[in-house]
Amino acid sequence: MSNEIGTGLWGRVAARTRGFFVEGLRGAGTPLQPGFYDHLEELLVAGDLGPALAERIADGVRKRKPGTLEMALACLVAELSLAMSAAPRSLNLSANPAVVLFYGINGAGKTTTVGKLAHRLKREGRKPLIVAADTYRAAGIEQALAWAERAGVPAFAGKPGGDSAAAVFDGIQAAAGRGHDTVLVDTAGRLQTQQNLLAELSKVGRVAGRALPGAPHESLLVLDAVLGQSSLSQARGFDAALPLTGLVLAKLDGTAKGGSVVAIEGALGVPVKLAGVGEGIDDLVPFDPQAFAASLFGTA
């Protein structure tokens, strides 16, 4: 999947956050005026970067000694880019089939993301299979099947009330037997504090490995970008149950808390790989950290 997304897209996605940052900085004057960096640090905290990261970034900008507001904005982009994960952002789809697990809290956007990614992969010439493994809710299975139909890809559904790990095992084997090169697994929503459900998620990961050695090849936590930095505690809880290989930020177009992207990546060292930027089936894109950072401060 290409990571070359136009800055125009990110300008639209980050419009709300950009307005908050840029207008706030204009009120601070120039980097040569007293109090500029204190104001910058306060602004970064308010933008959901968190106190420690905000202090580090503001200090990094100060050390670059920008003379104008425009130079300070460019320095901010550079510092934010450095603060984000350096890990690869492309999906690991080299196995055949490649197994991608999606998980997260209820309502984060998992099923929608699975459907959008299936559509994108099919358009790129791959043969994905959606596995509906939210066996707790008949409505959850129905929603996954509806997205599969919308994306024009086949689906494998677990039995309502059945074992979700068994559904994943059977779905992976079915994919291998039917010639699918990608398996997208939609799991049930759960909170990071529900230890019994996290244990079940760990089991899903182990069973996927029994169905296909090396699976899952991607374990993606879907986060609701509107929640901002409160997503960090979610990510830590899920990572303890099933180590993350990447993040998906759903609803990124609907938040003014874009700074949380930097905070979460900086804290976990896990890259955002995909971003939901609208409600349409085409509105899922590879995440571009440099373009996103530039769009936050109006330099793109």
Backbone as numpy.savetxt, mean C-alpha at the origin, in Angstrom:
# Nx Ny Nz CAx CAy CAz Cx Cy Cz
5.52 -5.14 -13.75 4.68 -3.94 -13.75 5.55 -2.69 -13.75
5.29 -1.80 -14.67 6.11 -0.59 -14.77 5.87 0.32 -13.58
6.93 1.02 -13.18 6.82 1.99 -12.09 6.83 3.41 -12.61
6.73 3.59 -13.93 6.83 4.91 -14.51 5.45 5.51 -14.66
5.02 6.22 -13.63 3.72 6.85 -13.63 3.92 8.35 -13.71
3.16 8.99 -14.55 3.34 10.43 -14.75 3.12 11.23 -13.50
3.89 12.32 -13.35 3.75 13.15 -12.17 2.40 13.84 -12.13
1.74 13.97 -13.29 0.42 14.57 -13.29 -0.56 13.79 -12.45
-0.48 12.46 -12.52 -1.31 11.61 -11.70 -1.06 11.87 -10.23
0.21 11.88 -9.83 0.52 12.07 -8.42 0.17 13.48 -7.96
0.24 14.44 -8.87 -0.21 15.78 -8.52 -1.67 15.80 -8.14
-2.48 15.01 -8.87 -3.91 14.94 -8.55 -4.14 14.17 -7.25
-3.41 13.07 -7.10 -3.59 12.23 -5.91 -3.23 12.99 -4.64
-2.13 13.75 -4.69 -1.62 14.41 -3.48 -2.12 15.85 -3.34
-3.14 16.21 -4.10 -3.56 17.61 -4.12 -3.91 18.14 -2.73
-4.63 17.35 -1.95 -5.06 17.83 -0.64 -3.88 18.00 0.31
-2.97 17.02 0.31 -1.80 17.12 1.18 -0.89 18.25 0.72
-0.73 18.39 -0.60 0.15 19.43 -1.13 -0.34 20.82 -0.71
-1.64 21.04 -0.79 -2.17 22.33 -0.39 -1.87 22.62 1.08
-1.97 21.61 1.91 -1.69 21.77 3.33 -0.24 22.15 3.56
0.69 21.44 2.94 2.11 21.69 3.14 2.57 23.01 2.53
2.24 23.22 1.26 2.77 24.39 0.56 2.23 25.69 1.15
0.93 25.73 1.39 0.37 26.96 1.97 0.92 27.19 3.38
1.10 26.09 4.12 1.65 26.23 5.45 3.07 26.78 5.44
3.88 26.32 4.49 5.26 26.80 4.40 5.34 28.25 3.91
4.45 28.62 3.03 4.46 30.01 2.57 4.22 30.97 3.73
3.47 30.53 4.69 3.22 31.36 5.86 4.43 31.49 6.76
5.42 30.62 6.57 6.64 30.66 7.39 7.70 31.58 6.81
7.47 32.10 5.60 8.45 32.99 4.98 9.52 32.21 4.23
10.78 32.57 4.42 11.89 31.90 3.73 12.77 31.19 4.74
13.64 30.29 4.28 14.53 29.57 5.20 15.51 30.48 5.94
15.65 31.71 5.49 16.58 32.63 6.13 15.94 33.37 7.29
14.64 33.24 7.44 13.94 33.95 8.51 13.91 33.11 9.79
13.98 33.78 10.96 13.93 33.06 12.24 12.63 32.25 12.37
12.74 31.09 12.93 11.56 30.27 13.19 11.09 29.43 12.02
11.74 29.55 10.85 11.28 28.81 9.67 11.31 27.30 9.93
12.42 26.82 10.49 12.56 25.37 10.65 11.70 24.82 11.78
11.44 25.64 12.80 10.50 25.22 13.83 9.11 25.07 13.22
8.76 26.04 12.39 7.45 26.00 11.73 7.37 24.79 10.79
8.46 24.52 10.07 8.49 23.38 9.17 8.29 22.08 9.94
8.97 21.94 11.06 8.85 20.71 11.85 7.42 20.54 12.36
6.82 21.64 12.84 5.43 21.57 13.31 4.49 21.18 12.18
4.76 21.70 11.01 3.92 21.41 9.85 4.02 19.94 9.46
5.23 19.40 9.51 5.42 17.99 9.17 4.74 17.08 10.18
4.77 17.45 11.45 4.06 16.67 12.47 2.56 16.70 12.19
2.05 17.89 11.90 0.62 18.03 11.60 0.23 17.29 10.33
1.21 17.12 9.42 0.97 16.38 8.18 1.08 14.89 8.34
1.21 14.41 9.59 1.17 12.99 9.93 2.47 12.24 9.69
3.60 12.95 9.75 4.88 12.26 9.65 5.35 11.71 10.99
4.82 12.26 12.08 5.28 11.84 13.40 6.43 12.71 13.89
6.56 12.94 15.19 7.55 13.88 15.73 8.99 13.54 15.40
9.41 12.29 15.56 10.81 11.93 15.35 11.21 12.12 13.89
10.37 11.64 12.98 10.68 11.76 11.56 10.61 13.22 11.11
9.66 13.96 11.65 9.55 15.38 11.29 10.80 16.14 11.70
11.31 15.85 12.89 12.54 16.50 13.36 13.72 16.15 12.47
13.81 14.88 12.09 14.92 14.42 11.27 14.89 15.07 9.88
13.72 15.17 9.30 13.61 15.74 7.96 13.86 17.25 7.99
13.30 17.93 8.99 13.53 19.37 9.10 15.01 19.66 9.30
15.68 18.84 10.10 17.12 19.03 10.31 17.90 18.75 9.03
17.45 17.76 8.26 18.11 17.46 7.00 17.99 18.61 6.01
16.83 19.25 5.98 16.64 20.41 5.10 17.53 21.55 5.56
17.60 21.79 6.87 18.44 22.87 7.41 19.90 22.69 7.01
20.39 21.45 7.08 21.79 21.18 6.75 22.10 21.40 5.27
21.08 21.34 4.43 21.28 21.60 3.00 21.37 23.11 2.70
21.00 23.94 3.67 21.12 25.39 3.61 20.44 26.02 2.38
19.15 25.74 2.21 18.44 26.39 1.10 18.27 27.89 1.36
18.34 28.69 0.29 18.22 30.14 0.46 16.84 30.68 0.17
16.01 29.90 -0.54 14.67 30.35 -0.89 13.65 29.29 -0.54
12.39 29.67 -0.55 11.33 28.72 -0.26 11.32 27.61 -1.31
11.54 27.96 -2.58 11.56 26.96 -3.64 12.70 25.96 -3.42
13.85 26.44 -3.00 14.97 25.54 -2.71 14.65 24.65 -1.52
13.98 25.20 -0.52 13.60 24.41 0.65 12.63 23.30 0.27
11.70 23.60 -0.64 10.76 22.59 -1.10 11.49 21.45 -1.82
12.46 21.81 -2.65 13.25 20.79 -3.35 14.05 19.94 -2.36
14.57 20.58 -1.32 15.30 19.84 -0.28 14.37 18.90 0.47
13.14 19.33 0.69 12.16 18.48 1.37 11.89 17.23 0.55
11.74 17.38 -0.75 11.51 16.23 -1.61 12.67 15.24 -1.49
13.89 15.75 -1.51 15.06 14.89 -1.40 15.09 14.16 -0.07
14.79 14.88 1.02 14.82 14.27 2.35 13.71 13.24 2.52
12.54 13.53 1.98 11.45 12.56 2.08 11.77 11.30 1.28
12.35 11.48 0.11 12.72 10.32 -0.70 13.72 9.43 0.03
14.68 10.05 0.72 15.68 9.30 1.48 15.05 8.56 2.66
13.97 9.14 3.22 13.35 8.55 4.40 12.50 7.33 4.06
12.16 7.17 2.80 11.30 6.06 2.41 12.11 4.80 2.15
11.44 3.68 2.06 12.11 2.39 1.90 12.89 2.33 0.59
14.06 1.70 0.65 14.88 1.51 -0.54 14.66 0.13 -1.16
13.74 -0.64 -0.61 13.47 -1.99 -1.11 12.77 -1.92 -2.48
12.91 -2.97 -3.28 12.25 -2.99 -4.60 10.73 -2.84 -4.47
10.13 -2.14 -5.41 8.69 -1.88 -5.36 7.90 -2.69 -6.38
8.58 -3.38 -7.25 7.87 -4.21 -8.22 7.39 -5.48 -7.53
6.26 -5.99 -7.99 5.73 -7.23 -7.43 6.59 -8.41 -7.87
6.80 -9.34 -6.94 7.56 -10.55 -7.26 6.60 -11.57 -7.87
6.59 -11.62 -9.18 5.68 -12.52 -9.90 6.45 -13.53 -10.75
7.68 -13.84 -10.33 8.53 -14.71 -11.14 8.15 -16.18 -11.04
7.53 -16.60 -9.93 7.13 -18.00 -9.79 5.95 -18.31 -10.72
5.72 -19.58 -10.94 4.60 -19.97 -11.80 3.85 -21.14 -11.17
2.71 -20.89 -10.52 2.11 -19.57 -10.38 2.70 -18.77 -9.22
2.64 -17.46 -9.34 3.04 -16.57 -8.25 1.82 -16.35 -7.35
2.02 -16.52 -6.06 0.91 -16.40 -5.09 1.04 -15.08 -4.33
-0.01 -14.29 -4.39 -0.04 -12.99 -3.72 -1.18 -12.99 -2.70
-0.84 -12.85 -1.43 -1.85 -12.78 -0.36 -2.15 -11.33 -0.04
-3.43 -11.02 0.13 -3.86 -9.69 0.55 -4.56 -9.81 1.89
-4.20 -8.95 2.83 -4.87 -8.98 4.13 -4.91 -7.58 4.73
-5.68 -7.44 5.81 -5.85 -6.14 6.45 -7.14 -6.10 7.24
-7.48 -4.93 7.77 -8.68 -4.81 8.58 -9.91 -4.76 7.68
-11.08 -4.90 8.28 -12.33 -4.82 7.54 -12.47 -3.44 6.92
-12.88 -3.41 5.66 -13.16 -2.15 5.00 -11.95 -1.41 4.46
-10.76 -2.01 4.54 -9.56 -1.31 4.08 -9.51 -1.20 2.56
-10.16 -2.15 1.87 -10.14 -2.12 0.42 -9.45 -3.32 -0.20
-9.39 -4.45 0.53 -8.69 -5.64 0.04 -9.32 -6.19 -1.24
-10.63 -6.46 -1.19 -11.29 -7.10 -2.32 -11.26 -6.21 -3.55
-11.46 -4.94 -3.34 -11.39 -3.98 -4.45 -10.01 -3.99 -5.07
-8.98 -4.02 -4.22 -7.60 -4.05 -4.71 -7.32 -5.31 -5.50
-7.80 -6.44 -5.01 -7.60 -7.71 -5.71 -8.23 -7.64 -7.11
-9.45 -7.13 -7.18 -10.13 -7.03 -8.46 -9.41 -6.11 -9.43
-8.96 -4.97 -8.93 -8.24 -4.02 -9.79 -6.92 -4.59 -10.27
-6.20 -5.30 -9.38 -4.92 -5.87 -9.78 -5.13 -6.99 -10.79
-6.17 -7.79 -10.60 -6.47 -8.85 -11.57 -6.70 -8.25 -12.95
-7.45 -7.17 -12.98 -7.73 -6.48 -14.25 -6.44 -5.98 -14.88
-5.57 -5.39 -14.07 -4.31 -4.84 -14.57 -3.40 -5.95 -15.11
-3.31 -7.05 -14.35 -2.44 -8.14 -14.77 -2.95 -8.81 -16.05
-4.26 -8.96 -16.16 -4.83 -9.53 -17.38 -4.51 -8.64 -18.57
-4.61 -7.34 -18.38 -4.31 -6.39 -19.45 -2.84 -6.48 -19.87
-1.98 -6.88 -18.93 -0.55 -7.02 -19.22 -0.19 -8.39 -19.79
-1.22 -9.23 -20.00 -0.99 -10.52 -20.64 -0.84 -11.70 -19.69
-1.04 -11.48 -18.39 -0.94 -12.59 -17.44 -2.29 -13.29 -17.31
-2.29 -14.43 -16.59 -3.50 -15.24 -16.43 -3.80 -15.41 -14.94
-4.36 -14.38 -14.31 -4.60 -14.45 -12.87 -5.85 -15.25 -12.51
-5.81 -15.81 -11.31 -6.97 -16.45 -10.71 -7.21 -15.79 -9.36
-8.43 -15.35 -9.12 -8.79 -14.78 -7.81 -9.28 -15.91 -6.91
-8.71 -16.02 -5.72 -9.18 -16.99 -4.73 -9.92 -16.25 -3.64
-11.22 -16.51 -3.54 -12.08 -15.87 -2.54 -12.01 -16.68 -1.26
-11.14 -16.24 -0.33 -10.89 -17.03 0.88 -11.49 -16.39 2.13
-12.40 -15.41 1.94 -13.11 -14.83 3.09 -14.30 -15.73 3.38
-14.03 -16.84 4.02 -15.08 -17.84 4.23 -16.02 -17.49 5.37
-15.69 -16.43 6.14 -16.55 -16.04 7.25 -17.87 -15.45 6.77
-17.80 -14.76 5.63 -18.98 -14.04 5.17 -19.33 -14.48 3.74
-20.56 -14.92 3.57 -21.01 -15.23 2.21 -20.93 -13.98 1.34
-21.21 -12.82 1.95 -21.13 -11.56 1.19 -19.71 -11.27 0.76
-18.73 -11.70 1.57 -17.34 -11.49 1.21 -16.97 -12.29 -0.02
-17.43 -13.53 -0.09 -17.17 -14.36 -1.27 -17.88 -13.78 -2.48
-19.12 -13.36 -2.29 -19.89 -12.79 -3.40 -19.22 -11.53 -3.96
-18.67 -10.71 -3.06 -18.01 -9.50 -3.51 -16.76 -9.83 -4.33
-15.98 -10.81 -3.88 -14.78 -11.21 -4.62 -15.16 -11.77 -5.99
-16.22 -12.58 -6.03 -16.66 -13.14 -7.31 -17.16 -12.05 -8.25
-17.83 -11.03 -7.68 -18.32 -9.93 -8.51 -17.16 -9.15 -9.11
-16.09 -8.93 -8.32 -14.92 -8.23 -8.86 -14.19 -9.07 -9.90
-14.17 -10.39 -9.70 -13.56 -11.27 -10.70 -14.30 -11.16 -12.03
-15.62 -11.16 -11.95 -16.42 -11.03 -13.16 -16.18 -9.67 -13.82
-16.10 -8.62 -13.00 -15.86 -7.29 -13.54 -14.50 -7.21 -14.22
-13.51 -7.88 -13.64 -12.16 -7.87 -14.20 -12.02 -8.83 -15.38
-12.99 -9.70 -15.54 -12.93 -10.66 -16.63 -11.94 -11.77 -16.40
-11.80 -12.19 -15.11 -10.86 -13.27 -14.79 -11.60 -14.36 -14.01
-11.11 -15.60 -14.04 -11.74 -16.68 -13.29 -11.54 -16.51 -11.79
-12.37 -17.22 -11.02 -12.26 -17.17 -9.56 -12.46 -18.57 -8.99
-11.89 -18.76 -7.82 -12.07 -19.99 -7.05 -12.58 -19.58 -5.68
-13.70 -20.12 -5.27 -14.32 -19.69 -4.01 -14.26 -20.77 -2.95
-13.90 -20.36 -1.73 -13.99 -21.27 -0.60 -15.44 -21.45 -0.20
-15.70 -22.44 0.64 -17.06 -22.69 1.10 -17.41 -21.75 2.25
-18.58 -21.09 2.20 -18.99 -20.23 3.31 -18.97 -21.00 4.63
-18.28 -20.43 5.62 -18.16 -21.09 6.91 -17.07 -22.13 6.96
-16.39 -22.38 5.85 -15.34 -23.38 5.80 -14.00 -22.83 6.27
-12.99 -23.66 6.15 -11.65 -23.29 6.58 -10.98 -22.45 5.49
-10.56 -21.23 5.85 -9.98 -20.34 4.84 -8.64 -20.87 4.33
-7.85 -21.50 5.20 -6.56 -22.04 4.77 -6.77 -23.16 3.75
-7.81 -23.96 3.96 -8.12 -25.03 3.00 -8.52 -24.44 1.65
-9.26 -23.34 1.69 -9.66 -22.67 0.45 -8.43 -22.18 -0.30
-7.45 -21.65 0.44 -6.23 -21.17 -0.20 -5.44 -22.33 -0.80
-5.32 -23.42 -0.06 -4.61 -24.61 -0.55 -5.25 -25.11 -1.85
-6.57 -25.29 -1.81 -7.27 -25.81 -2.99 -7.19 -24.83 -4.15
-7.26 -23.52 -3.85 -7.21 -22.52 -4.90 -5.86 -22.49 -5.60
-4.79 -22.63 -4.83 -3.44 -22.64 -5.43 -3.27 -23.88 -6.30
-3.72 -25.02 -5.81 -3.60 -26.24 -6.61 -4.45 -26.16 -7.88
-5.63 -25.56 -7.76 -6.47 -25.39 -8.94 -5.79 -24.50 -9.97
-5.16 -23.42 -9.49 -4.48 -22.50 -10.39 -3.36 -23.19 -11.13
-2.59 -23.99 -10.41 -1.48 -24.72 -11.04 -1.99 -25.71 -12.08
-3.10 -26.36 -11.76 -3.65 -27.35 -12.68 -4.29 -26.74 -13.91
-4.77 -25.51 -13.78 -5.49 -24.88 -14.89 -4.61 -23.93 -15.70
-3.33 -23.84 -15.35 -2.42 -23.02 -16.15 -2.42 -21.54 -15.83
-2.88 -21.16 -14.65 -2.82 -19.75 -14.24 -1.41 -19.42 -13.76
-0.94 -18.23 -14.08 0.42 -17.85 -13.67 0.44 -16.95 -12.44
-0.74 -16.53 -11.96 -0.82 -15.66 -10.79 -2.04 -16.03 -9.97
-1.88 -16.12 -8.65 -2.99 -16.39 -7.74 -3.12 -15.20 -6.80
-4.27 -14.56 -6.83 -4.54 -13.40 -5.96 -5.52 -13.83 -4.89
-5.06 -13.87 -3.65 -5.86 -14.41 -2.55 -6.45 -13.29 -1.72
-7.78 -13.25 -1.68 -8.52 -12.27 -0.89 -8.91 -12.92 0.44
-8.33 -12.44 1.55 -8.61 -13.03 2.86 -9.62 -12.19 3.63
-10.13 -12.76 4.71 -11.12 -12.07 5.54 -10.47 -10.91 6.28
-11.24 -9.86 6.51 -10.76 -8.73 7.30 -10.65 -9.11 8.77
-9.66 -8.52 9.43 -9.45 -8.79 10.86 -8.64 -7.64 11.44
-8.78 -7.45 12.73 -8.02 -6.42 13.42 -6.67 -6.97 13.85
-5.69 -6.08 13.97 -4.35 -6.51 14.37 -4.30 -6.93 15.83
-5.40 -6.70 16.58 -5.46 -7.07 17.99 -6.17 -8.41 18.21
-6.73 -8.99 17.17 -7.48 -10.24 17.30 -6.51 -11.42 17.11
-5.94 -11.85 18.22 -4.85 -12.82 18.15 -5.28 -14.14 17.53
-6.51 -14.58 17.78 -6.95 -15.84 17.19 -7.04 -15.74 15.67
-7.49 -14.58 15.18 -7.59 -14.39 13.73 -6.22 -14.15 13.10
-5.31 -13.55 13.85 -3.94 -13.41 13.34 -3.26 -14.77 13.25
-3.56 -15.64 14.22 -3.01 -16.99 14.17 -3.53 -17.73 12.94
-4.79 -17.50 12.61 -5.35 -18.11 11.41 -4.66 -17.58 10.16
-4.34 -16.29 10.15 -3.64 -15.69 9.02 -2.26 -16.33 8.85
-1.58 -16.55 9.97 -0.29 -17.24 9.92 -0.44 -18.64 9.31
-1.52 -19.31 9.68 -1.80 -20.64 9.14 -2.01 -20.58 7.63
-2.73 -19.55 7.17 -2.95 -19.39 5.73 -1.60 -19.30 5.00
-0.67 -18.53 5.59 0.65 -18.41 4.98 1.38 -19.73 4.93
1.31 -20.50 6.02 2.00 -21.81 6.07 1.39 -22.78 5.07
0.07 -22.80 5.01 -0.63 -23.73 4.11 -0.35 -23.38 2.65
-0.24 -22.09 2.34 0.11 -21.68 0.98 1.47 -22.27 0.59
2.40 -22.28 1.55 3.71 -22.84 1.31 3.68 -24.34 1.10
2.71 -25.02 1.74 2.57 -26.46 1.52 1.95 -26.76 0.15
1.06 -25.88 -0.27 0.43 -26.07 -1.59 1.43 -25.82 -2.71
2.35 -24.88 -2.48 3.34 -24.53 -3.48 4.59 -24.04 -2.76
5.68 -24.79 -2.79 6.90 -24.37 -2.10 7.32 -22.96 -2.51
7.61 -22.14 -1.49 8.00 -20.76 -1.74 6.87 -19.77 -1.63
5.63 -20.25 -1.66 4.48 -19.37 -1.52 4.26 -19.02 -0.05
3.67 -17.86 0.24 3.29 -16.82 -0.71 4.50 -16.02 -1.18
4.49 -15.62 -2.42 5.60 -14.87 -2.98 5.47 -13.38 -2.68
4.27 -12.93 -2.42 4.02 -11.58 -1.93 2.97 -11.65 -0.83
3.23 -10.92 0.26 2.26 -10.78 1.35 2.00 -9.29 1.50
0.87 -8.84 0.99 0.60 -7.41 0.90 -0.48 -6.99 1.90
-0.13 -6.05 2.75 -1.08 -5.49 3.70 -1.76 -4.29 3.04
-3.08 -4.33 2.98 -3.85 -3.24 2.40 -4.25 -2.28 3.52
-3.83 -1.03 3.38 -4.11 0.00 4.37 -5.02 1.06 3.78
-5.93 1.56 4.59 -6.79 2.67 4.19 -6.01 3.96 4.42
-5.60 4.63 3.34 -4.76 5.81 3.46 -5.42 6.93 4.25
-6.74 6.92 4.30 -7.46 7.98 5.02 -7.15 7.93 6.52
-6.77 6.76 7.03 -6.50 6.61 8.47 -5.17 7.22 8.89
-4.31 7.55 7.93 -3.05 8.21 8.26 -2.12 7.33 9.07
-1.40 7.94 10.01 -0.35 7.23 10.72 -0.88 6.19 11.70
-2.19 6.22 11.98 -2.75 5.16 12.83 -2.61 3.80 12.17
-2.36 3.80 10.86 -2.13 2.53 10.15 -0.84 1.86 10.57
0.07 2.61 11.19 1.36 2.04 11.58 1.19 0.91 12.58
0.30 1.08 13.55 0.08 0.01 14.53 -0.53 -1.22 13.87
-1.39 -1.00 12.86 -1.94 -2.13 12.10 -0.81 -2.90 11.43
0.06 -2.16 10.77 1.13 -2.80 10.00 2.03 -3.62 10.92
2.36 -3.09 12.08 3.22 -3.82 13.01 2.55 -5.11 13.49
1.25 -5.03 13.79 0.53 -6.21 14.27 0.45 -7.30 13.22
0.13 -6.93 11.99 0.03 -7.92 10.92 1.40 -8.48 10.55
2.42 -7.63 10.59 3.77 -8.09 10.23 4.25 -9.17 11.19
3.83 -9.08 12.45 4.22 -10.10 13.43 3.57 -11.45 13.13
2.38 -11.41 12.50 1.68 -12.66 12.20 2.12 -13.26 10.88
2.31 -12.41 9.88 2.71 -12.87 8.55 3.58 -11.76 7.95
4.90 -11.95 7.94 5.80 -10.88 7.53 5.43 -10.25 6.19
5.38 -8.94 6.19 4.97 -8.19 5.01 6.09 -8.14 3.98
5.72 -8.25 2.72 6.67 -7.96 1.64 6.38 -6.60 1.02
5.19 -6.08 1.28 4.84 -4.78 0.71 3.51 -4.28 1.26
3.22 -3.04 0.93 1.99 -2.39 1.37 1.20 -1.93 0.15
-0.10 -1.87 0.33 -0.99 -1.25 -0.65 -1.72 -0.13 0.07
-1.67 1.07 -0.49 -2.41 2.19 0.08 -3.68 2.41 -0.73
-4.80 1.98 -0.17 -6.08 2.21 -0.83 -6.60 3.61 -0.48
-7.40 4.17 -1.37 -8.06 5.47 -1.14 -7.07 6.61 -0.94
-5.91 6.52 -1.59 -4.89 7.56 -1.42 -5.36 8.90 -1.96
-6.29 8.87 -2.90 -6.80 10.11 -3.46 -7.75 10.84 -2.53
-8.18 10.20 -1.45 -9.17 10.80 -0.57 -8.62 11.28 0.75
-7.30 11.45 0.88 -6.72 11.81 2.17 -5.86 13.06 2.09
-5.82 13.80 3.18 -4.88 14.91 3.33 -3.73 14.49 4.24
-3.62 13.17 4.50 -2.60 12.65 5.41 -1.52 11.91 4.65
-1.13 12.45 3.49 -0.14 11.77 2.67 1.20 11.60 3.34
1.51 12.42 4.34 2.78 12.29 5.03 2.92 10.97 5.75
1.80 10.32 6.06 1.87 9.04 6.76 2.54 7.97 5.91
2.51 8.12 4.58 3.20 7.17 3.71 4.68 7.10 4.07
5.26 8.27 4.25 6.69 8.35 4.57 6.95 7.77 5.95
6.08 8.09 6.91 6.25 7.61 8.28 6.18 6.09 8.36
5.22 5.50 7.69 5.03 4.05 7.75 6.21 3.34 7.09
6.61 3.81 5.93 7.75 3.18 5.26 9.03 3.33 6.08
9.22 4.52 6.63 10.43 4.76 7.41 10.50 3.88 8.64
9.35 3.64 9.28 9.32 2.85 10.50 9.48 1.36 10.24
8.90 0.87 9.15 8.88 -0.57 8.89 9.94 -1.03 7.89
10.40 -0.11 7.06 11.32 -0.51 6.00 10.66 -1.35 4.93
9.33 -1.31 4.87 8.56 -2.07 3.89 8.00 -1.10 2.86
8.18 -1.37 1.57 7.75 -0.40 0.56 6.26 -0.47 0.23
5.69 0.68 -0.05 4.37 0.71 -0.67 4.57 0.29 -2.12
3.86 -0.74 -2.54 4.03 -1.24 -3.91 2.90 -0.81 -4.84
1.71 -0.63 -4.28 0.56 -0.26 -5.09 -0.24 0.81 -4.37
-0.93 1.64 -5.15 -1.78 2.68 -4.57 -3.11 2.73 -5.29
-4.18 2.78 -4.52 -5.51 2.98 -5.07 -5.76 4.47 -5.19
-6.09 4.92 -6.41 -6.19 6.37 -6.65 -7.56 6.76 -7.19
-8.56 5.93 -6.95 -9.91 6.24 -7.41 -10.78 5.00 -7.32
-12.02 5.12 -7.74 -12.97 4.03 -7.60 -13.08 3.16 -8.84
-12.50 3.58 -9.95 -12.59 2.81 -11.18 -11.70 1.59 -11.18
-11.98 0.65 -12.06 -11.22 -0.60 -12.11 -9.78 -0.36 -12.56
-9.52 0.75 -13.24 -8.17 1.07 -13.68 -7.39 1.90 -12.65
-8.02 2.22 -11.53 -7.43 3.16 -10.56 -6.58 2.46 -9.50
-5.65 1.62 -9.96 -4.64 1.00 -9.10 -3.33 1.10 -9.85
-2.33 1.73 -9.23 -1.08 2.01 -9.95 0.12 1.61 -9.09
1.25 1.31 -9.72 2.49 1.13 -8.97 2.84 2.43 -8.25
3.33 2.32 -7.04 3.66 3.51 -6.26 5.04 4.04 -6.65
5.11 5.34 -6.93 6.35 5.99 -7.33 6.74 6.98 -6.23
7.70 6.63 -5.36 8.01 7.48 -4.21 8.55 8.86 -4.59
9.39 8.93 -5.62 9.96 10.23 -5.99 8.88 11.16 -6.53
8.04 10.65 -7.41 6.96 11.47 -7.96 5.97 11.88 -6.87
5.70 10.95 -5.95 4.77 11.28 -4.87 5.35 12.35 -3.96
6.63 12.21 -3.58 7.27 13.21 -2.71 7.27 14.58 -3.38
7.58 14.59 -4.69 7.58 15.86 -5.42 6.19 16.47 -5.46
5.18 15.64 -5.62 3.82 16.16 -5.70 3.35 16.75 -4.37
3.87 16.22 -3.25 3.47 16.74 -1.94 3.85 18.21 -1.77
4.96 18.61 -2.38 5.46 19.96 -2.16 5.43 20.83 -3.42
4.62 20.38 -4.39 4.39 21.22 -5.55 5.58 21.42 -6.44
6.56 20.49 -6.42 7.73 20.65 -7.26 7.65 19.78 -8.51
6.59 18.97 -8.62 6.44 18.09 -9.79 5.80 18.86 -10.93
